[in-house]
């Protein structure tokens, strides 16, 4: 039974490799003016927001746990409430990172850089 599962897992892992090795047929790269400028800015902000959540969520969880254990903040009444607090703090930090990038980009464009 164990051998059959191992062979099945290897087949499931190796089968997609052939598909990824094939060239994409009919691929056309995006043109310069295909999308408006505001959509590029939203896409950049979205990428920065969710990309920074990967960093801010574990850091927030670590600091939140430290604050609870050192009694700087009160213990949440449930685990869900604690997780929601951590998630909202991490989302606020990620939003701040996205806004800072937008402001820096706009100031740079205004100065001609």
N, CA, C and O of each residue as an XYZ file, in Angstrom:
452
protein
N       0.831     -1.199      0.000
C       0.000      0.000      0.000
C       0.869      1.254      0.000
O       0.592      2.216     -0.717
N       1.919      1.231      0.810
C       2.798      2.388      0.901
C       3.513      2.633     -0.434
O       3.716      3.775     -0.848
N       3.887      1.534     -1.095
C       4.579      1.659     -2.373
C       3.638      2.243     -3.435
O       4.057      3.061     -4.255
N       2.395      1.831     -3.419
C       1.422      2.341     -4.387
C       1.188      3.838     -4.183
O       1.077      4.591     -5.151
N       1.114      4.256     -2.945
C       0.927      5.686     -2.663
C       2.149      6.478     -3.108
O       2.012      7.574     -3.652
N       3.346      5.933     -2.883
C       4.574      6.608     -3.304
C       4.615      6.756     -4.817
O       4.955      7.823     -5.329
N       4.273      5.692     -5.537
C       4.266      5.756     -7.001
C       3.212      6.748     -7.489
O       3.465      7.515     -8.418
N       2.047      6.736     -6.877
C       0.996      7.677     -7.252
C       1.434      9.123     -7.016
O       1.191      9.990     -7.855
N       2.071      9.380     -5.891
C       2.554     10.737     -5.597
C       3.612     11.171     -6.604
O       3.594     12.315     -7.058
N       4.530     10.281     -6.962
C       5.552     10.616     -7.956
C       4.923     10.927     -9.310
O       5.332     11.872     -9.985
N       3.939     10.140     -9.705
C       3.256     10.412    -10.969
C       2.535     11.754    -10.940
O       2.575     12.506    -11.914
N       1.880     12.052     -9.830
C       1.174     13.327     -9.719
C       2.131     14.509     -9.705
O       1.779     15.597    -10.160
N       3.335     14.308     -9.189
C       4.325     15.381     -9.180
C       5.027     15.535    -10.522
O       5.361     16.652    -10.919
N       5.255     14.432    -11.225
C       5.995     14.488    -12.478
C       5.122     14.839    -13.678
O       5.624     15.417    -14.642
N       3.840     14.511    -13.650
C       2.963     14.800    -14.781
C       2.885     16.293    -15.108
O       2.985     16.636    -16.286
N       2.714     17.195    -14.152
C       2.654     18.623    -14.497
C       3.973     19.179    -15.031
O       3.965     20.220    -15.689
N       5.103     18.520    -14.771
C       6.378     19.016    -15.283
C       6.395     19.025    -16.802
O       6.958     19.940    -17.404
N       5.792     18.031    -17.433
C       5.728     17.993    -18.888
C       4.890     19.156    -19.413
O       5.238     19.761    -20.428
N       3.806     19.469    -18.741
C       2.950     20.573    -19.176
C       3.651     21.914    -19.035
O       3.479     22.791    -19.881
N       4.435     22.086    -17.983
C       5.122     23.360    -17.791
C       6.309     23.506    -18.724
O       6.781     24.622    -18.940
N       6.809     22.402    -19.287
C       7.947     22.473    -20.193
C       7.525     22.881    -21.597
O       8.366     23.333    -22.374
N       6.261     22.739    -21.946
C       5.780     23.104    -23.273
C       5.746     24.618    -23.425
O       5.478     25.350    -22.472
N       6.022     25.067    -24.633
C       5.954     26.492    -24.923
C       4.496     26.934    -24.956
O       3.617     26.179    -25.372
N       4.253     28.147    -24.520
C       2.902     28.697    -24.586
C       2.590     29.075    -26.026
O       3.331     29.832    -26.653
N       1.512     28.554    -26.532
C       1.136     28.829    -27.914
C       0.190     30.022    -27.941
O      -0.785     30.077    -27.192
N       0.490     30.957    -28.799
C      -0.379     32.094    -28.954
C      -0.211     33.165    -27.891
O      -1.088     34.012    -27.726
N       0.895     33.142    -27.170
C       1.098     34.153    -26.132
C       1.438     35.487    -26.778
O       2.307     35.565    -27.647
N       0.755     36.519    -26.353
C       1.041     37.870    -26.816
C       1.315     38.737    -25.604
O       0.465     38.839    -24.719
N       2.483     39.367    -25.540
C       2.771     40.224    -24.380
C       1.867     41.459    -24.391
O       1.348     41.865    -25.431
N       1.696     42.038    -23.207
C       0.877     43.241    -23.102
C       1.526     44.382    -23.868
O       2.749     44.526    -23.893
N       0.681     45.183    -24.486
C       1.181     46.364    -25.174
C       1.321     47.506    -24.180
O       0.741     47.474    -23.094
N       2.082     48.499    -24.554
C       2.386     49.622    -23.662
C       1.120     50.344    -23.196
O       0.996     50.675    -22.017
N       0.194     50.585    -24.100
C      -1.008     51.373    -23.788
C      -2.257     50.508    -23.635
O      -3.370     51.013    -23.781
N      -2.097     49.220    -23.344
C      -3.253     48.333    -23.273
C      -4.126     48.611    -22.050
O      -5.347     48.465    -22.110
N      -3.509     49.005    -20.958
C      -4.248     49.282    -19.729
C      -4.002     50.731    -19.314
O      -2.924     51.270    -19.568
N      -4.988     51.370    -18.678
C      -4.780     52.745    -18.207
C      -3.796     52.781    -17.036
O      -3.566     51.771    -16.371
N      -3.226     53.950    -16.800
C      -2.205     54.115    -15.769
C      -2.740     53.801    -14.375
O      -2.020     53.237    -13.552
N      -3.999     54.162    -14.099
C      -4.541     53.916    -12.759
C      -4.599     52.427    -12.446
O      -4.455     52.037    -11.287
N      -4.807     51.586    -13.463
C      -4.858     50.145    -13.189
C      -3.476     49.604    -12.829
O      -3.368     48.673    -12.031
N      -2.419     50.176    -13.407
C      -1.060     49.781    -13.018
C      -0.790     50.158    -11.561
O      -0.175     49.397    -10.815
N      -1.260     51.342    -11.170
C      -1.036     51.792     -9.790
C      -1.798     50.922     -8.796
O      -1.275     50.585     -7.734
N      -3.031     50.561     -9.137
C      -3.806     49.689     -8.249
C      -3.162     48.316     -8.161
O      -3.093     47.725     -7.084
N      -2.693     47.813     -9.285
C      -2.034     46.494     -9.279
C      -0.777     46.521     -8.429
O      -0.510     45.576     -7.686
N      -0.001     47.595     -8.531
C       1.209     47.707     -7.714
C       0.849     47.773     -6.230
O       1.485     47.112     -5.409
N      -0.159     48.561     -5.885
C      -0.578     48.673     -4.481
C      -1.085     47.336     -3.956
O      -0.785     46.959     -2.823
N      -1.845     46.624     -4.765
C      -2.361     45.316     -4.360
C      -1.220     44.323     -4.145
O      -1.219     43.574     -3.168
N      -0.259     44.320     -5.050
C       0.884     43.418     -4.923
C       1.688     43.737     -3.677
O       2.100     42.828     -2.956
N       1.917     45.013     -3.416
C       2.655     45.395     -2.210
C       1.872     45.060     -0.948
O       2.456     44.608      0.036
N       0.568     45.272     -0.962
C      -0.248     44.987      0.217
C      -0.185     43.511      0.582
O       0.159     43.156      1.710
N      -0.521     42.652     -0.380
C      -0.547     41.219     -0.070
C       0.855     40.650      0.089
O       1.055     39.708      0.857
N       1.824     41.202     -0.620
C       3.200     40.749     -0.448
C       3.756     41.098      0.913
O       4.492     40.309      1.506
N       3.415     42.267      1.414
C       3.916     42.648      2.736
C       3.160     41.949      3.856
O       3.667     41.862      4.974
N       1.948     41.445      3.581
C       1.219     40.674      4.600
C       1.993     39.425      5.000
O       1.872     38.952      6.131
N       2.787     38.890      4.080
C       3.602     37.710      4.377
C       4.602     38.031      5.484
O       4.941     37.163      6.288
N       5.067     39.259      5.526
C       6.027     39.677      6.556
C       5.305     40.227      7.784
O       5.648     39.878      8.914
N       4.318     41.076      7.571
C       3.697     41.758      8.710
C       2.856     40.836      9.585
O       2.777     41.051     10.795
N       2.227     39.815      9.008
C       1.384     38.935      9.823
C       2.191     38.134     10.846
O       1.805     38.116     12.014
N       3.291     37.470     10.472
C       4.057     36.760     11.510
C       4.709     37.700     12.524
O       4.780     37.383     13.711
N       5.184     38.854     12.056
C       5.799     39.811     12.983
C       4.750     40.330     13.961
O       5.016     40.445     15.157
N       3.561     40.644     13.455
C       2.481     41.103     14.321
C       2.073     40.024     15.312
O       1.838     40.317     16.484
N       1.985     38.777     14.855
C       1.613     37.677     15.750
C       2.645     37.518     16.861
O       2.288     37.300     18.019
N       3.911     37.626     16.511
C       4.974     37.502     17.509
C       4.914     38.640     18.526
O       4.978     38.401     19.732
N       4.792     39.867     18.045
C       4.738     41.014     18.952
C       3.446     41.032     19.771
O       3.453     41.443     20.932
N       2.345     40.592     19.174
C       1.077     40.534     19.903
C       1.166     39.519     21.034
O       0.724     39.789     22.150
N       1.733     38.360     20.750
C       1.891     37.329     21.785
C       2.803     37.839     22.900
O       2.542     37.603     24.080
N       3.871     38.536     22.521
C       4.769     39.111     23.522
C       4.032     40.130     24.389
O       4.217     40.155     25.606
N       3.202     40.968     23.776
C       2.459     41.983     24.526
C       1.436     41.349     25.463
O       1.230     41.844     26.571
N       0.794     40.265     25.038
C      -0.181     39.582     25.896
C       0.525     38.919     27.069
O       0.066     39.017     28.207
N       1.639     38.244     26.798
C       2.349     37.535     27.867
C       2.992     38.484     28.873
O       3.104     38.154     30.054
N       3.412     39.653     28.415
C       3.992     40.622     29.348
C       2.922     41.535     29.953
O       3.251     42.479     30.671
N       1.655     41.263     29.671
C       0.495     41.964     30.207
C       0.471     43.451     29.849
O      -0.030     44.276     30.614
N       1.017     43.780     28.679
C       0.892     45.146     28.177
C      -0.517     45.398     27.643
O      -1.020     46.521     27.697
N      -1.140     44.355     27.132
C      -2.532     44.424     26.691
C      -3.286     43.274     27.344
O      -2.682     42.300     27.792
N      -4.592     43.393     27.395
C      -5.387     42.353     28.059
C      -5.484     41.107     27.174
O      -5.397     41.189     25.949
N      -5.662     39.983     27.808
C      -5.799     38.719     27.098
C      -7.137     38.698     26.365
O      -8.163     39.031     26.958
N      -7.148     38.311     25.081
C      -8.425     38.276     24.357
C      -9.344     37.209     24.931
O      -8.887     36.214     25.494
N     -10.640     37.428     24.783
C     -11.617     36.492     25.345
C     -11.683     35.183     24.568
O     -12.103     34.164     25.114
N     -11.274     35.198     23.305
C     -11.250     33.969     22.506
C     -10.052     34.009     21.558
O      -9.466     35.063     21.312
N      -9.707     32.841     21.037
C      -8.610     32.774     20.074
C      -8.951     33.524     18.795
O      -8.081     34.134     18.173
N     -10.222     33.475     18.405
C     -10.650     34.175     17.203
C     -10.464     35.681     17.350
O     -10.017     36.348     16.418
N     -10.804     36.210     18.507
C     -10.631     37.643     18.738
C      -9.152     38.016     18.666
O      -8.803     39.053     18.101
N      -8.289     37.188     19.229
C      -6.853     37.444     19.148
C      -6.355     37.410     17.717
O      -5.551     38.253     17.319
N      -6.829     36.432     16.932
C      -6.410     36.345     15.535
C      -6.913     37.531     14.725
O      -6.192     38.049     13.872
N      -8.149     37.967     14.985
C      -8.684     39.132     14.279
C      -7.896     40.394     14.614
O      -7.667     41.236     13.745
N      -7.486     40.525     15.862
C      -6.657     41.678     16.250
C      -5.322     41.645     15.508
O      -4.879     42.659     14.969
N      -4.690     40.479     15.485
C      -3.407     40.345     14.793
C      -3.559     40.627     13.299
O      -2.731     41.314     12.702
N      -4.621     40.092     12.703
C      -4.853     40.313     11.279
C      -5.130     41.765     10.948
O      -4.658     42.275      9.931
N      -5.894     42.436     11.803
C      -6.197     43.844     11.525
C      -4.965     44.726     11.706
O      -4.779     45.688     10.961
N      -4.131     44.413     12.678
C      -2.889     45.178     12.851
C      -1.972     44.956     11.654
O      -1.388     45.906     11.133
N      -1.844     43.700     11.216
C      -0.999     43.388     10.060
C      -1.538     44.045      8.793
O      -0.762     44.547      7.981
N      -2.863     44.047      8.616
C      -3.455     44.697      7.447
C      -3.218     46.203      7.480
O      -2.963     46.813      6.442
N      -3.302     46.804      8.659
C      -3.016     48.236      8.779
C      -1.574     48.560      8.432
O      -1.301     49.555      7.761
N      -0.651     47.725      8.888
C       0.757     47.935      8.541
C       0.988     47.768      7.043
O       1.725     48.548      6.440
N       0.371     46.765      6.443
C       0.524     46.542      5.002
C      -0.092     47.682      4.200
O       0.449     48.090      3.172
N      -1.219     48.191      4.672
C      -1.823     49.342      4.012
C      -0.900     50.553      4.104
O      -0.765     51.308      3.141
N      -0.272     50.738      5.250
C       0.691     51.829      5.406
C       1.867     51.695      4.457
O       2.340     52.691      3.909
N       2.341     50.477      4.257
C       3.444     50.248      3.320
C       3.012     50.592      1.899
O       3.762     51.229      1.161
N       1.812     50.177      1.512
C       1.303     50.478      0.168
C       1.112     51.978     -0.032
O       1.463     52.516     -1.082
N       0.561     52.650      0.968
C       0.369     54.103      0.864
C       1.698     54.841      0.818
O       1.846     55.806      0.069
N       2.662     54.398      1.609
C       3.984     55.033      1.586
C       4.623     54.886      0.211
O       5.227     55.834     -0.292
N       4.500     53.716     -0.403
C       5.045     53.513     -1.743
C       4.351     54.416     -2.757
O       5.005     54.985     -3.631
N       3.029     54.550     -2.646
C       2.289     55.412     -3.560
C       2.721     56.866     -3.413
O       2.946     57.556     -4.408
N       2.838     57.331     -2.168
C       3.237     58.725     -1.926
C       4.647     58.973     -2.431
O       4.907     59.994     -3.067
N       5.560     58.051     -2.154
C       6.940     58.205     -2.632
C       6.971     58.240     -4.156
O       7.713     59.027     -4.743
N       6.162     57.385     -4.804
C       6.112     57.379     -6.264
C       5.547     58.664     -6.831
O       6.061     59.174     -7.827
N       4.497     59.201     -6.217
C       3.897     60.442     -6.707
C       4.824     61.636     -6.493
O       4.920     62.510     -7.354
N       5.499     61.676     -5.357
C       6.447     62.769     -5.105
C       7.613     62.677     -6.080
O       8.097     63.694     -6.577
N       8.063     61.453     -6.352
C       9.142     61.267     -7.319
C       8.729     61.692     -8.715
O       9.529     62.280     -9.443
N       7.481     61.402     -9.106
C       6.993     61.819    -10.419
C       6.831     63.332    -10.492
O       7.072     63.929    -11.541
N       6.427     63.959     -9.392
C       6.254     65.414     -9.377
C       7.599     66.125     -9.486
O       7.686     67.216    -10.048
N       8.641     65.507     -8.949
C       9.975     66.101     -9.017
C      10.695     65.757    -10.312
O      11.830     66.186    -10.517
N      10.056     64.991    -11.189
C      10.642     64.683    -12.483
C      11.608     63.517    -12.465
O      12.478     63.429    -13.331
N      11.480     62.644    -11.526
C      12.388     61.485    -11.469
C      11.779     60.295    -12.114
O      12.398     59.232    -12.159
